[in-house]
């Protein structure tokens, strides 16, 4: 899977979150931070370990990009 697919998935998640809040889509740092906080709330309610998910996401990013930002 190329990085464009990952970027479009993230863009879609940000747009959907904005839609749920009744806002126009936003793709800046605040929108990303809000989505991460929402995911943290989701993890807390469903019993998922957010910290473990975060560590895994770092590993996935490195595997998918070779560590390039």
Secondary structure in CASP SS format (residue, H / E / C, confidence):
PFRMAT SS
TARGET T0000
AUTHOR 0000-0000-0000
METHOD secondary structure of the structure
MODEL  1
X C 1.00
X C 1.00
X H 1.00
X H 1.00
X H 1.00
X H 1.00
X H 1.00
X H 1.00
X H 1.00
X H 1.00
X H 1.00
X H 1.00
X H 1.00
X H 1.00
X H 1.00
X H 1.00
X H 1.00
X H 1.00
X H 1.00
X H 1.00
X C 1.00
X C 1.00
X C 1.00
X C 1.00
X C 1.00
X C 1.00
X C 1.00
X C 1.00
X H 1.00
X H 1.00
X H 1.00
X H 1.00
X H 1.00
X H 1.00
X H 1.00
X H 1.00
X H 1.00
X H 1.00
X H 1.00
X H 1.00
X H 1.00
X H 1.00
X H 1.00
X H 1.00
X H 1.00
X H 1.00
X C 1.00
X C 1.00
X C 1.00
X H 1.00
X H 1.00
X H 1.00
X H 1.00
X H 1.00
X H 1.00
X H 1.00
X H 1.00
X H 1.00
X H 1.00
X H 1.00
X H 1.00
X H 1.00
X H 1.00
X H 1.00
X H 1.00
X C 1.00
X C 1.00
X C 1.00
X C 1.00
END
